[in-house]
Amino acid sequence: MAIRDLSVLLSVILIVIMLIIPLPTAMLDFLIIINISLALIIILVAMNTREPLQFSIFPTLLLLVTLFRLGLNVSTTRSILGQANAGNVIDTFGNFVVGGNALVGFVVFIILVVIQFLVITKGAERVSEVGARFTLDAMPGKQMSIDADLNAGMISDAEAKARREKIEQEADFYGSMDGASKFVKGDAIAGIVIVMINLLFGLIIGMTQMGMDLTTAASTYTLLTVGDGLVSQIPALLISTATGIVVTRTASEGNLGYDITKQIFAYPKMLYIAGGTIFFLGVVTPISPIFTFPIAFILGIGGYLLSKSETAAQLVEEQAEEEEQPDDMKSPESVVNLLQIDPIEFEFGYGLIPLADANQGGDLLDRVVMIRRQMALELGMIVPVIRIRDNIQLQPNEYTIKIKGNEIAKGELLLDHYMAMSPGVEDESIIGIDTIEPAFGLPALWIGEDMKEQAELSGYTVVDPPSVVSTHLTEIIKRHAHELLGRQETKQLVDHLKETYPALVEEVTPGSLSTGEIQKVLTNLLKESISIRNLPIIFETLADYGHMTKDMDLVTEYVRQSLSRQISKQMTTPGEPMYVITLSGTVEKRVADSVQQTEHGNFISMDPNDSQRILESAASETDRLSQMGQVPIILCSPAVRMYVRQLLERYLPHVPILSYNELEADVEVQSVGVVNVE
């Protein structure tokens, strides 16, 4: 057992011994000095902590110290009543400290008890109770704040876990302090009772058993009782003060002495006012100027020195800033910082500032957090932090969305209007400004508040500007998710999966596949709007086929087939068949014959005339299906699916292309068109 653990156990055993076995007066002196030393150490530690959790053991320590002090009281009471002697320390406090005057000592003791019981202990108890209540009430809000920071990418999982643990520790600490403060209150009451018992029974024992007269007994036992009370209550007062310091302490950058001097002397002009007031009292009141003038002079000099020091500090800080700016411009780091490109940027003109300003009711930042959460649930990827800033080069109501420094989309908002999209049948009574819905390119109108209710009654879809821009941003992220998933982001996903599936990850990487090859597969899936959230199934497939080929496009096809249930659910509407466009046998044969195999992978090389006819036929069929109100889906055999995708993705990028192996057996498929060539 460690020495530290053994020392604590021996201390508890010593407390039990003090309660049962009479101790010699020399040992009592030694233990009383230890009690005073412990009280001093505790209050000094309490003053030098920066936040309450740095002294989290204090509630338990308070109980042990209180028990130790009560054990000492029992031992000293036994010695006082049994021997009329309690050792050198108590005798010194009874004679030297109070000047041998028992009545004065008794009054001093009563004052100490009143101060401790009514002022410090009562206040500390109340602060502990309120602190525990407020800490528990604030826990849900703090947890939500941590979740918001984590979703916004401002903190990592480890930091979020540490902050949650700190919140739990704070709740436990203040709850414990609420109960521990009752020990201090009970200790003060016990001190009063013990003094009364020592005084009353000391007189009785002195006169009946030790043959003392009333005067001698009163003098002897009063001095001993008062000395015992003082040596108990002075450490108790220090412990009570330490309790108040701990529970009233808030987190700061320094200890108590640093904070007090920094904050009290933060306003030098107030020292001038205080010094002038003291000087005025010495002039107009009977108070002797001998006492007031020196203090007023010291306060005035202190204010002058602090003002001079504050001015000098400001000058030094300004000079440092002026020197730092040219140095920063000349340093190589300033050029390196210019190379940084944000993954996603949202820039807006000055007219759209209210969107992002919470003071003006803007909730764009909260919407961005929800977008990142939505992408994590739908696509299974962590969207990088979205950089939001204003750009004076844009038109006032204009905004742009950039992916890795390149402008991908732009739009225009009217903050005092609503966007109304027609249900298909135009209502001529709805008057507004013609525009295009930015996310899907649908015709729309900007209408005023007065037209909103009428447009809704006419079947129009009416949305506010924040919803328009958040929908646009969401769709842009979905379409370009594959561009946002780099090797670093892939490594983050792999590390997260490894926490729950270590054997699976170790089989795939770094043995069979590298991080770049895994990224290639995940990117292929995201490019066709297939969620990668089900990483365990994806990695199971990579473990099965990753060592067989280095053609990641082919491995992606195996992964897609493993995700058949997910793909089928994504592409079908419950209760309805899947309407698809199939490829004729001729088209599939021409595609298969055009595949060129190389050591770096396979690709399609088709005659331009044939590819043009296939594209025209596919475009015609998908347009016809869209006009029928159905989502166009092209279905083909597994052998040619990825090559058909290569052929059509440039011209029909948003049309899903599936193979028969990617559909579950219970999916009802209905062919409504065929891609053919004449």
RATALIN-V337148 format. One record per residue. RES is the residue in one small letter. NEAR is the number of other ideal C-beta (glycine too) atoms within 12 Angstrom. Layout:
# RATALIN-V337148
RES & NEAR
RES & NEAR
This chain:
# RATALIN-V337148
m & 9
a & 8
i & 9
r & 10
d & 11
l & 12
s & 14
v & 19
l & 16
l & 15
s & 24
v & 21
i & 17
l & 26
i & 30
v & 18
i & 20
m & 32
l & 21
i & 14
i & 16
p & 21
l & 29
p & 19
t & 26
a & 16
m & 24
l & 36
d & 28
f & 20
l & 36
i & 39
i & 24
i & 26
n & 41
i & 30
s & 19
l & 28
a & 35
l & 22
i & 21
i & 36
i & 32
l & 20
v & 27
a & 36
m & 27
n & 23
t & 32
r & 22
e & 25
p & 37
l & 27
q & 23
f & 34
s & 26
i & 25
f & 36
p & 33
t & 21
l & 29
l & 42
l & 27
l & 27
v & 40
t & 38
l & 27
f & 39
r & 44
l & 32
g & 35
l & 48
n & 40
v & 33
s & 41
t & 46
t & 39
r & 31
s & 36
i & 43
l & 33
g & 24
q & 26
a & 33
n & 28
a & 46
g & 32
n & 23
v & 35
i & 42
d & 31
t & 25
f & 37
g & 39
n & 24
f & 18
v & 25
v & 30
g & 17
g & 20
n & 18
a & 31
l & 17
v & 20
g & 35
f & 30
v & 19
v & 27
f & 40
i & 25
i & 20
l & 36
v & 35
v & 20
i & 24
q & 38
f & 28
l & 21
v & 20
i & 34
t & 39
k & 24
g & 26
a & 40
e & 31
r & 24
v & 28
s & 37
e & 24
v & 20
g & 32
a & 29
r & 18
f & 21
t & 31
l & 23
d & 14
a & 18
m & 25
p & 14
g & 15
k & 24
q & 21
m & 19
s & 21
i & 27
d & 23
a & 23
d & 23
l & 27
n & 30
a & 28
g & 28
m & 20
i & 20
s & 18
d & 20
a & 13
e & 16
a & 25
k & 15
a & 16
r & 26
r & 24
e & 19
k & 25
i & 27
e & 22
q & 23
e & 30
a & 29
d & 25
f & 33
y & 36
g & 25
s & 32
m & 45
d & 31
g & 23
a & 39
s & 40
k & 25
f & 35
v & 45
k & 33
g & 26
d & 39
a & 40
i & 23
a & 30
g & 43
i & 29
v & 21
i & 37
v & 37
m & 23
i & 26
n & 41
l & 35
l & 21
f & 26
g & 41
l & 30
i & 19
i & 26
g & 32
m & 21
t & 15
q & 16
m & 21
g & 12
m & 20
d & 14
l & 17
t & 14
t & 18
a & 29
a & 24
s & 26
t & 34
y & 42
t & 37
l & 40
l & 45
t & 46
v & 46
g & 43
d & 46
g & 50
l & 41
v & 45
s & 49
q & 43
i & 33
p & 40
a & 47
l & 38
l & 34
i & 46
s & 45
t & 31
a & 41
t & 49
g & 35
i & 33
v & 42
v & 42
t & 27
r & 33
t & 21
a & 15
s & 19
e & 11
g & 19
n & 23
l & 30
g & 18
y & 17
d & 24
i & 16
t & 14
k & 17
q & 16
i & 17
f & 22
a & 17
y & 17
p & 25
k & 19
m & 20
l & 28
y & 23
i & 17
a & 24
g & 27
g & 22
t & 20
i & 26
f & 25
f & 17
l & 20
g & 22
v & 16
v & 12
t & 14
p & 10
i & 17
s & 13
p & 19
i & 10
f & 17
t & 25
f & 21
p & 17
i & 24
a & 28
f & 21
i & 19
l & 27
g & 26
i & 18
g & 25
g & 26
y & 19
l & 18
l & 25
s & 22
k & 15
s & 17
e & 21
t & 15
a & 14
a & 15
q & 14
l & 14
v & 14
e & 14
e & 14
q & 13
a & 15
e & 14
e & 13
e & 14
e & 15
q & 14
p & 12
d & 14
d & 18
m & 14
k & 12
s & 14
p & 12
e & 13
s & 16
v & 12
v & 10
n & 12
l & 13
l & 11
q & 14
i & 16
d & 22
p & 31
i & 36
e & 31
f & 41
e & 34
f & 40
g & 27
y & 22
g & 22
l & 36
i & 27
p & 24
l & 37
a & 31
d & 18
a & 14
n & 9
q & 14
g & 16
g & 25
d & 22
l & 35
l & 26
d & 22
r & 31
v & 36
v & 28
m & 26
i & 37
r & 36
r & 23
q & 26
m & 36
a & 24
l & 16
e & 24
l & 38
g & 31
m & 37
i & 33
v & 37
p & 29
v & 25
i & 36
r & 27
i & 33
r & 24
d & 26
n & 25
i & 15
q & 14
l & 26
q & 20
p & 20
n & 27
e & 27
y & 41
t & 33
i & 40
k & 30
i & 29
k & 20
g & 19
n & 17
e & 21
i & 28
a & 31
k & 26
g & 38
e & 31
l & 39
l & 29
l & 32
d & 18
h & 28
y & 34
m & 41
a & 40
m & 34
s & 24
p & 19
g & 13
v & 10
e & 20
d & 21
e & 11
s & 15
i & 31
i & 19
g & 30
i & 22
d & 19
t & 25
i & 21
e & 30
p & 33
a & 26
f & 22
g & 15
l & 23
p & 21
a & 35
l & 34
w & 34
i & 35
g & 22
e & 18
d & 14
m & 25
k & 25
e & 16
q & 23
a & 32
e & 19
l & 15
s & 25
g & 17
y & 31
t & 25
v & 32
v & 29
d & 28
p & 36
p & 31
s & 26
v & 39
v & 43
s & 37
t & 32
h & 36
l & 42
t & 33
e & 28
i & 35
i & 38
k & 30
r & 26
h & 31
a & 39
h & 30
e & 26
l & 34
l & 38
g & 26
r & 19
q & 17
e & 31
t & 35
k & 23
q & 26
l & 35
v & 37
d & 23
h & 24
l & 31
k & 22
e & 15
t & 14
y & 24
p & 17
a & 14
l & 25
v & 30
e & 17
e & 21
v & 35
t & 30
p & 17
g & 15
s & 27
l & 35
s & 21
t & 26
g & 21
e & 32
i & 41
q & 32
k & 30
v & 46
l & 45
t & 30
n & 35
l & 41
l & 36
k & 31
e & 43
s & 31
i & 41
s & 29
i & 42
r & 27
n & 28
l & 35
p & 27
i & 29
i & 41
f & 37
e & 23
t & 34
l & 41
a & 28
d & 22
y & 28
g & 32
h & 16
m & 16
t & 24
k & 22
d & 26
m & 31
d & 30
l & 30
v & 35
t & 39
e & 37
y & 33
v & 44
r & 43
q & 30
s & 29
l & 38
s & 30
r & 20
q & 28
i & 34
s & 30
k & 20
q & 29
m & 35
t & 29
t & 17
p & 12
g & 7
e & 15
p & 19
m & 35
y & 30
v & 35
i & 41
t & 33
l & 37
s & 26
g & 17
t & 19
v & 35
e & 31
k & 22
r & 29
v & 39
a & 26
d & 18
s & 25
v & 27
q & 17
q & 16
t & 11
e & 9
h & 12
g & 23
n & 25
f & 20
i & 28
s & 19
m & 28
d & 16
p & 12
n & 13
d & 24
s & 27
q & 16
r & 23
i & 41
l & 27
e & 21
s & 32
a & 40
a & 24
s & 22
e & 35
t & 32
d & 18
r & 20
l & 30
s & 21
q & 13
m & 16
g & 13
q & 25
v & 24
p & 33
i & 39
i & 47
l & 38
c & 39
s & 26
p & 24
a & 21
v & 37
r & 39
m & 38
y & 38
v & 40
r & 32
q & 30
l & 39
l & 37
e & 24
r & 14
y & 19
l & 31
p & 18
h & 23
v & 33
p & 36
i & 42
l & 42
s & 34
y & 29
n & 24
e & 41
l & 32
e & 22
a & 12
d & 14
v & 28
e & 18
v & 24
q & 19
s & 22
v & 26
g & 29
v & 25
v & 42
n & 23
v & 26
e & 12
